[in-house]
Amino acid sequence: MTDVDVRHQAGLGRPPVRTIKGLNGLLLLLAFALAGFLGALALLARAGGEPIVVMLLALLAALGSFFVFGVATGFVTVGSAADTSVSVRAWADPLPDGIRVTARDGTHLYANAAFTDILGLAADDTNGGLERALAGDVQASEVIFRLMQAVERGESREEELRLRGAGANGRQARWLRIGVWPAAETVLWRVADVTPVRLRQEDSFRQLEDLLTSYDRLPVGVLSVAPSGLVELMNSTLAGWLGRDPASLRQSTFADLFAGEAAALVNALHMTTPGEAAHLDLDMCGLEGGLVPVRLIATTVDIPGERQRGLRAIVLRRGAGSLLDADTRGDDVRLSRFLHAAPFGIATVTRDGRIANANAAFARMFYADARSRPQRLSTLMEEIAGADVRAQVDAAFAAAIAGKGTGEPLEISYGPDRHFSRRIFISLLDHGDGLPEAAALYVVDTTEQKALEIKFAQSHKMEAVGQLAGGIAHDFNNVLQVIIGLSELFTTSRRPTDPGYSDVMQIRSEANRAASMVSQLLAFGRKQTLKPEVLALNDVVQDLGYSLNRLLTERIELKIQCERDLWFVKADRTQFEQVLINLAVNARDAMPEGGRLSVRTRNITEREAQKLSGQGMLLGEYVLVEVEDTGTGMSPEVMAKIFEPFFSTKEVGKGTGLGLATVYGIVKQTGGYVYPESEIGKGTTFRVYLPRHQPDAIEIKGPGAGAAERPKDLTGTGRVLLVEDEDGVRNFAMRALQRQGYEVLTASTGVEALEVMAAHDGQVDLVVSDVVMPEMDGPTLLKELRKSKPDLKIIFVSGYADDVFKKSLDANEEFTFLPKPFTLSQLANKVKEALGG
């Protein structure tokens, strides 16, 4: 009978009924009713009677009518207390559980025989109840106290109690379940003896302990793994082989116990069909890195409520004196170990396409990306790579089985964005010797190789584009040189009020703007002129902070974090500032709604640089400058093109697309590396690595300590030989130098320059020569001139950086360099300095 049935049969929960008990109550009720009836007759017979008598009779009549009405409606019942007791006994006496009913004040109303029997009370001893039966047991007193508190609060409550030692009537330890259900005026108590149930549970638990103890003593290893991969159980035998404590392995994963590629094969066991046993010869990780050769016999089990399966395994140790000595051939075991330890995947396939065996590397490459562990090669390929790859593998496998295989490997790609690359070789095994395996698959992981090929191709592409950009920039510089030079000659010989003066100034301004773009192209091609100096990048970043704040909007926060004791680098300060400015401008445009721009510096040790060797960084010590924004981020497609010149995601007229190309060129020309990292919606980080420079005392002092001031008077005297193959540039430079008072001799090639020198008996004070010329270039001309005039001074003019041709000259060779395009004043100043020096 349920708790609800017990409460219902006991009358708990019904409204209280007012009862008049016994014969006296019945007589009283009849008397009131008779009096009321007689009174009503008297009123009718003597309408003119005394008022007091009439009132008394009316009152008696009302009381009588009230009781008659109460009896009729059931509000007032006539019976004895024994009636309720009889109804309770009818359902409570046969119950096996003890039942007791009391009033809210504790007055005993009823108790069945089971109640006194369970508590060991005498048949007539019911007033004491639970308190008497359980007196002296501290735990029982606490339970009764909590139940009484529940009665006072009007709450139902159940508790279980274990009686320790010998109980009442000499009984041994028992378990009682005691419950209480209070109603409006009564309280129902129930006591159930649950000792048999608890004894059965204790027996089962002892049997389980005995079973686990027997597992510990087995001569084989026992292993149980949860669906999460954590080790649930390991017996002492297996722990002893591994030289470990079983308790210390509770937080280890199944894969942690196995060496090398075997971990991937073991993880793939979770995909096997429940009940199907897998036999593997593997090496487990012993203490201090030692290997323990074992044979694993494992199967999976379905766990209710878990998506993945659990794993149960028997582990047999291989080696001298092991259980496998009698039936295991040593050569087969060694071969199995070698196959599982191989760094490339190996699998055998039957003629119908079923995978018969696979080593650990094969499992790592394929099973980790499969939804299950397919038994067929076709199903596996379709799950991880799709129908197209399945068709390719099926066709290659069919050709190999038919003896028509070409032996060429099959290249497949799969995974997110086809990131993983595999090269598959299929070899025919079935030569009529009855082997179940028809073909063998050898799989090589080419993911890293493909990534390096892509990086090399991108690098080669950037180098080619850089050479092209540099070549175009060099030729374009000559054109700009003529435009800028002639414009300057025109403006210096005309008044601002002359016709066309403003137009020429506009031409000159646009030419200078074009020259700036050419300078950026030269930077990308790593052919710009650099003036490297020893820099403390913390000072450069801090000094540039004000300028960066002006570039950023008010909604963008600039945060600069500089590491202390930062190493020195050797770079062109102006060009490095340009790198930071370009990166800051790009970050600003990526944060139209505002955000944060962080600039951080720190040292990179040789060990840290080694981790980036896969990205092409040479081993060494570097200084890192990180520029991180919280902008919109970039997609992988955009990331692949950001360093290309003229590539831009901005609207037309919003930029030339040379910002990041310039950054790339400057960093590369300085000997450093730049690596971007970006994610859509999370921002972009550019990491610039510059090689560490260890300066000497003179370098730390700083350059230019005794440099002469630039002369203000640009006029001078002397004979200058001008060598330039571009007619326009040569004519402009000749006119510019003649205006300053110099005698100018001209030549269009290096060979012609030697002839001019010979015609004037070497009486030349200075040679101004282009670097790249037909027949004989500038450095070769210098070497020839040095034979006859070792102290001759020379100025090289070029659109390329001076270090491009410096390698072809002697290390001690002295010369002055003037980059194109140059102005009239720059040319005159260089000539004045060279002759005055």
N, C-alpha and C positions, 0 to 999 in steps of 0.2 A: 504494500500500500504506500502511495506517495505521500510527501509532506502535505500537499494540498488536500488529499483525501482525509488524512488524519485530522487536520484542522477543521475540515467541514463536518466530519462525523462528530467531532467534539463540540460542535456548535459555536466555534470561535468565529468571530467576525459578524454574527447576527446581532440585531439590536436587543437590548435587555428587555425581558418580559416581567411585568409586575404580577406576582402570584400571591393569592390568598390561600394559605396552607391549612389543612386539617378540617375537622367537623365543626369546630367553633366558627370558623370563617363562613362555612356554608350556612349555618343557622342564622348568623348575623345578617348575611345577605338576604335570606328569606324574610327575616323580621322587618328589615328596611323596606323590602318590596311590599309586604302585606300592609304595613303601616301607611305607606303611600297610597295603596289602593283604597283602604278604609277611609283615609282622609279625603280622598277625592269624592267618595260616596256621601260622606257627611256634608261636604260643601254643597253637593247637589241637593240633599234633603233639607238642609237648614241654611238656607241662604242668608238668613238674618241672624246667625249665631254671633257669639262673642268674637271680637276682633283678634284677641291674643290666641284663642284656640284655633281660629281660622288660619292665623299665620304659622302656628306650630305645625298644624296638619299639612299646610302647603310646603313647608321645609322638608318634612319627612317624605312627602310625595316626590319632591325633586331629587332627594338622595336615592330613593328607591329607583326612580327612573334612570338615574346616572349609572347605578350598578347593573341594572338590567341591560342598558345600552352597552356598557363595557363588556359584559359577558357575550352579548350578541356579536360585537365587532371583534372579539378576541383580545382586546386590550387588557382585560382582566380574566385570568383563568383560574379555575378551581381544580386543585390537585395537590399532590404531596411531593416533597423533595425526592422521594424514592423513585418517581417516574423518570426524572433525568438520569439518575444513576443506572436505572435499568437499561436505558437506550445506549449509554456510553459503554456499559459492560458488553452489550450485544456485539459491538464491533471491535472493542479494544482487547477483550480477554484473549481471543485466539492469536493476537499478533505476536511474532517472535521478538519484537522490540519492546523495551520497557516504556510504558505510557503513564504519565502522572499529570493530573489536573489540579491546579491550586487557584485560590483567589489571588487577587493582586496583592493582598497583604500577606500572602504566604500561607493562608489557611488551607489545610489539606482537604480536597474534595473527592479525589479518586486516584487509585493506582492499580494497574493490572498485575497479574502474577509474574509476568516476565520482568517487570520493574524490580520487584523485590528479589527475584532469583538472580538477575544479572548483577545487582549490587551486593548480593549475599546478605540480605536483611530477612528478619523473621516475617512471617505472613502478616502479623498484626502490627509490625513496626514500620509505620509509614510516615509518622510525623517528622522523624529526623531527616528522611530523604537523602539527598546527595551529600549533605554536610556530614551526616553521621557515617555513611558508608565510606566516604573518602577522607575521613579525618586523619591527620598525620602525614599526608602526602603534600609536600610544598607545591609541586607542580599542579596537583589537583585543586588546591586552594586558590591558586592564581586563575585557573580555568573557571572555577565557580564564581569567583569575584567578577570576572569579565562578563559572565553570563548574567549575573544579577544586575550589573550596570546596564546591560542591554535591555533587561526587563524594565528598569526605571525609565530608560529613554524611549520605551515602546518599540524597540527594534528586534527583529529576528536575528538569531546568531547560532552558528554551529562550530564546535571545536572538537579536535581529536586529542585524546589523552592516553599516554602510555603509563600503566601502573607497573612500577619497578618491583622486582623480587616477588616473594610470595604475597598473594593478595588475599582477599576475603575467602573464607571457606577453604583455605589452604591451596588455593589455585596459584599457578605460576603467573609470570608476567602476562599482562593482557593489554589490549588496545580498546578503548571505548570512544565512540562518537556520540557526543552529547549536544542536543539542540534545544532551543527554547523559542516559543512563538507567543508573545503576549497579545491579548485581545483587550476589549474594553474593561471587563471585570474579572476575567480568568486568564490563566497562563498555562499553556501546554508544554510539558517537558517530555523529551524522548531520549532514551538511552539505548544505543545499539552496540552489541559486542562484535567488533570487526577483527577479532584476534585471528580467526582462520585465514582471512585475506592477507593480513600483514605477515603471518607465518609463511604463507606460500611465497610472498614477495621476498622475504628474507632467504628462503630456501633457494629461490631463483638467483638471488644476488650472490649467495655463497657458491652456487654452481658456476655462475659466471666468473667469479674470482678464481675458482679452481681451474676453469677452462683457460683463463688468461695465464695462470701460473704454469699450466701445462704447455701453453704456447711459448712461454719464456724458456722452457727446458727442452724444446724441440731441437733436433740437430740441424734444422734448416731455418733460414730467416723468414720472418713474417712481417708484412708491411701493409698498412691500410692508409689510404690517402683520401682526403675530403674532396668534393668537387672544386673547391677553391685552389687545390693544389697543395695545401698544408698537410704535413704528416700527422695523422691521427694516432697511429699505433705502430710501434716497432718493438719487436721482442729483443730480449737481452742477447740472444745468439747473434743476430745481425748487428746490433750495436757493438758487441765485442769484436766482431770482424773489422768493423770500421774504427775501433779504438775510441768510441765516443760514449757519452752518457745519453740514454734514451730521452731523459727529461730535457736535455739541452737541444734536442732536435725537434721539439714540439712546434717551434716557430719556423722551422725550415720548410722549404718547398720540396716536392718530389724531385724537381730538376736539379736542386742544389746538391743532391746526393750522387749525381752522375758526372763523369768527366767529359769535357769537350763537347763534340757534336752529339754525343749520346743523349744529352739533355733534351734536344729537339725531338729525337726519336721517342723518348719516354713520354714527353708531353703529348705526342700524337697518339699515344695509347688511349687517351680519353675519348677518341673518336671511334674506337672499335665497337663492334656489336656486343651487347651484354651476353655473357656466357661463352663468348669465343675467346679461347686462350691464346696469348701471344708468347712465343718463345724467343728470347733475345740473349745473346752473349755479349755482355758489356763490361765496362770497368766502373766501379763505384769509387767515390772519393774517400779515402781513409784519412787517418790523423796525419797532420802536417804535410798534406799534399800527396801522400802515398796512394797507390791505386790497388784496388781489390778486385780481381777478376771474378765475375759471377755469371750465373745463368738466371735470367728473370722469367718467371712464368706468371703472367698477369692477365687479369680479366676485369671488365668494367661492370658496375652495378648501377641501376637506376635508383636515385635517392628521391623520395617523395618531396615535392615542393622545390626541387632544384632543377635548373635548366641543364646543367652539366652533370656528368656521371662521376661517381666515385670510383676508386680503383683499389683492387685487392690483389696482392702479389705474394708468391712464394719465391724466395731467393736461395739458390743453391750455389755454394762456393766451388770454384774450380781450382785445380791444382793438385799437388801430391797429397795423397791421403784423403781426398774429398770423396763425397758420395758419387761424383760423376766419373771417377776413375774407371769404373768397371765397364761403362758403356759409352764412353766418349773418346773419339779419336783426337789426339793432340793436334794433328795437322789441321783438321777441320775447325777446331776451336780457335787456333791461332789465326787462321784465314778469316774467320768471322770477326775476330777482334780487329784485324787489319782493315777489313772493309768498313766496319763501323767507325774507325778512326780516320778514314780517308777524308781529305778536305773537299772532295767533290762528290756529287750525288751518284749513286749506283742503284739500279733497280732491274729486276728481271721480270719479263712479261710473257705470259702464255700466248698461244696462238690466237685464242679468242679475246685477247686484250686485257686479261686480268693481271693485276700486279701481284706477282708471287712473293717477292722479297724486295726489301728496300733498306738501305743503310741510313745512318743517322743524318748525314748531310742531305740526302734526298728528302727526308722528313722535314728538316729545317726549311728547305727551300720551298716546299709545296704544301705540306699538310697544315702549316700554321695559317695559311690564307684560305683554306678550304672550309666549307660549312660543316662537313663531316669528314670521315676517312673513306673515300670511295674505293671500291674494290677494282674498278676498271680505270684504265688510263684515260679513256675518252671522257668519262664522267669527271675525273679529277681536273683535266685541262679545261673543260667547259665551266666548272665551278670557279676556278681561279682566274681564267683569262677570257672566257667567252667562246661563242660558237666558231668564230673565225680561227682562233688558235687551235681549237679542237680539230677543225677540218684539216689544218696544216699538219698536225701531229698524226692524225689518222692516215693521211695520204703518205707521209714519210714512213710510218710503221708498216702500212700495207706493201709499200715498195720494197722495204727491207725484208719482209717475210717472203715476198715473191722472188727474192734474189735480184731485184732491179735497183737496189739502192745505189746511189752515186757515192756514198761515203761523205758527202758534204754535210756539215753540221746545220742544224735548224736553229734559227734565232727567234726567240719569242720574248714578248714583253707583257707584263701584267701588273696588277696592283694599282694604287692611286696614281693617276696621271701616267700610267705605264712606267712606273719608276723602276720596277725590278726587271732585270734582263737575265735571260738564261740561254746558254748554248747547249743544245742537245745532240749527242752523237748516238745513233742507233746501229747496233751491231747484231748480225744474225748468229743465233746459237744453235738452232735446230739443223743439224747436218745429217739427219737420218739415224742418230744414235739413240733415239727414244727418250731424250730429256724432255721433261714437261715444260721447261722454259724455252720459248721460241726465239726471244731476242733480249738483248741487254741494252739498257739505257745508261749513258754516261752524261751527267749534267754538270756544267761548269757555270759558276756564278760570275757573270760578266757585268754586274751592276756598276761596280766601281770603275771598271775599264771603260764602260760607256760614258760614265760621268766625266772621266778624264779626257776621253775623246771629244766630248762636247765642249769642255773647257778649253782644250787645245785648239779646237776649231774656232771657238769664239776669240781666243787670244790671237790666233793667226789672222782672223778676220780684222781684229782691231789693229794689229800691226800693219796689215795691208792698207786699211783705211787711213791709218796714221801716215804711212809713207806717201799715199796719194794726196792727203791733205797738205802734208809738208811740201811736196813738190808743187802743188797748185799755189800754195801760199808764197813760195819763193818766186815763182814767175809773176804772181800778182803783185808782189812787193815792188818789182821793177816798174810795173805800170803805175802803181800808186806813187812811187818815187818821182816819176816824171810829173804827175799831176800836182803833187804837193809842192815839188821844187819850183815848177813854173808859176804856180799860183803865188808862192811866196816872193819870187822875183818880181811878179807883176805888182803885188801890193806894196812892196818896198819902194818901187819907182813911180807910184801913182799916189794921188791924193784921194782921201775918202770921198770927195765930191765929184771925182771923175766918173764919166759914164762907164758902167759895167763893173765898177769897183765892188759893189755889194754882191753882184753875181759871182765874182771870182772868190770872194770871201765865203760864200755859200758852197762853192765847189770845193774850196780848201777844207771847210768844216766836214763835209760829207766824206772827203777823201781820208781825213783823219779818223772818222768813224769806221770807215772800211779798214783802215790800218789796224784799228783795235781788234776787229773781227779776225783779221789775218794773224794777229798776235795770238789769239785764242786757238786758231787752227795750228799754229806752230807749237803751241803748248801741248795740244793733243798729240801732235806728231813727235813730241819730245825733241824739238829742234829750236826752241826759243833760247834766248840768252838769259842765263842765270848768274846771279852774284851770290854764291853761297857764303854763309857766315855761321859761326857757332851761335846757336840759339838755345835759350832756356824757354821752352814752349809755355810754361806757366806764365812767364812775363808777357809773352806775345798774346796769349789768350786773355789775360786780365786787361792788358792795354787795349785790346780790340773790343772789350765788353761794351764800352760806351757807344762805339760805332754800330755794333750789332743791335743794341737797344733802339737806336734810331731807325734801323732798317725794319725792325719788327713793329707790329701794331700794338696798341695799348692792351689788347685782349690776349696777347701772347706773353707768357712769363719766361724770362731768361734765367736759367739756373746754371751756374758755373761751379764745378767741383774739381779742384786740382789736387793731385796727390803730392805729398811732401817729398823732398829729395828726388825730384824728377831728373832723369838723365838728360845730358845735352844731345842735340842733333845738329847736323850741318845742312842748312837749307837756305834758300833765298827768302828772306823775311817778307818781302813784298808779295812774292808769289804764294807763300803759305797763307798770308792774310787773305789773299784772293780765294784760296781754297775754302777757308772758313766762311767768307762772305757769300760765296756761291752756294755752299751747303745751307747757310742760314736763309738765303732768299728762297731756295727751293722748299725748305721747311715752312717758311711763312706762307707761301702759295698753297701748301698742302693743308693749312689750318685756317680756312676762311672764317670759321666761327670762333677762332681763338684756341688756345691750348698752352702747351709748355714745350720749350726748347731747352734741352739739357746738353751742356758741353762738359765732357769729363776727360781728364788726363791720368795716365798711370803707366808704370813701367811694365814691360813684358819680358819675362825671363826666357832663357833658351829652352827650358822645359815646356813653357806655355807655347812658345813658337813652334815647337815640334808637333803639337796637336794640330797646327794649321798647315803642316807640310802637304797634306792631301789637297789643299787649295792652291798649291804652287809657291808657298812662302819658303824662302831659304832659311836654314837654321841660323840663329843668331839672336841678339838682344835688340829690342825695339822699344820705342816710345809710342804709346797708343793715344790717339785723340778720337773720342767718340762724340758724334753729333746725333742726338736722338730727338725726334719730335713725336707728338701725339696726334698726327694728322690722319688723313684718309687712307694712307698706305698705298701700295702698288701691287698689281697682279703679277704673276710670274712672267706673263708675256711682255709686260712693260719693263720688268726688271732686266730682261734679256737685252734690251735696246737702250738703256738709259745713258750709257757712255758713248753712244754713237753720235758723231757731230750732226747737228741740225735736227736731231730727233727730239720732239717736244710734245707733251700732252696739253700744252696751253693753247688758248685760242690764237688765231692769226693776229699778229701785232703785239702779242703779250711777251714775246721773247724769241731769241734766235735758236735756242736749243743747244747752245755751246757751253752752258754753265758746267754741267757734269763732265762733258768731254774735256774741258779745261782742267777740272779737278783731277781727272784720270791722268792726263798728260803731265801735270806738274808733279804729282805724287810719284809716278813712274820714273820721271826724269831725275827725281831726287833719290831714287833707289828704294822707294817704299812700296807699299801695297794699300789698296783701298777695297774693302769688302762691304757691300750693302746687305741689309736684311730688312725685309718688309712683310707686312701682312695687312690685307684689306681690313680697314676699320680699326686697326690697332697702332698704326704709325710706322715710321721708318727709322732705322739706325744705320749711319755710315761709320765704319771703323777704319781710321787711317793709321797705318803702321809706318813709322819712319825709323830707319836704322840708327842705333845708338852711336854717338861720336864721343870719343875720349880726347878732349882737347889738351894741348900743351899750354904752358904759361903765357906764351905770346898770343895765342888764339883767344884765351880768356880775357886778356886786356882789351881786345877789340880792335878791329881794323880801322885804318884811317887816322892813326895817332899823329903822324907827321905829314899828312897829305897836304899838298899845296892847294891854295884857294884857286878857284876857277878865274882865269883872266877876264877882265871886263872889256878890254880893248881887243877886238877880234881881228884887227888888221895886222899885216906882217909882210916880210920880204923873204925871198928864197925861191928856188926852182923846184917845182913839184911835178913828178911824173904820174899822170892819172891813167890807170889801166882799167878799162870797162868795156865789155862786149856789147852792151845795150847802148845804142846811139843816143836815145833820149836821156838816159841817166848820165852818160858821159858829157853831153852838151850842157846839161844843167849844172853838174859839178864843176865843169870848166869855167862857166860864167860866174858861178858863185865864188870860186877861189880868185878869179881875176878881179872881181869887185873888191876883194880884201887886200889886193896889192901883190899877189903872188904871180910869178911867171909859171905858166902851166904848159907842160908837154903831154900829149895824149897818145894812147895806143889802144887798139881794140882787142888784142890778144897778148898772151905772155911772150910769144916768139917776137911779135912786133915791138914789145917793150924792151927786149934785149937789144934789138937793132937800134932803137932810139937811144938807149944808154950808150951803145958803142959809138953812135954818131956824135954824141956830146962828150965823149971821153970820160963817161962816168960822172960828170959834173952835175949831179942831182942831189939835192938836200933831203928829199922825202919822196917815198913812193906810196901812192894811194891806189890799192888794187882790189878788184873784185876777187872772190874766191873761186867761184865756178865759172870757168871760161873754156871755150874750145881750144884744141891743140895743146895748151899748157895752162894748168890751173894756178891759182895764186900761191899755194905752198911750194910748188915746184919752181915757180919763178923766183921766190925768195931764196931757195937753195942755190939757184944759179947766180943770183946777184951777190950772194955772200962770198962766192969764190973770188970775185974781183974787188969787192968792197965790203969787208966784214962788218964795218960799223954803220952801214946804211940803215936808216930808220924807215919803217914801213907801217902803214895803216891798212888793215884788211877790212873790206866792206862786204857784208853779206846779209841775206835774209835768214840764214841759218845761225844757230848758236855757235860760239867760238869753239866749244868743245867738240863739235862735229868734225872739224879739220885739225884740231890741235894734236890729235894722235899721229898725224902724218909728219909733224915737225919734231925737232929735237926738244927734249925736256927743258933745256936751258935757253931755248930760243925766245927772244923778246920781240914783241910786236904789240900794236894797239888795235883794238877792235871797235868798229862802228856798225851797229845793226841797221838794216834797212827796215822801213823807209826812214830817212833822217831829214832834218830841216837844214836850212842854210846856216843858221847859227850853230847847230850841233856839228856840222862839218867844219866850219871855221874854228870852232873851239878845239876840236880834236887836232887839227893841223897846228894850231897855235901852241897847244900843250906839247905835241911831239917835237916841234922845232925848238921850242923854248927849253925843253928838258935836256 
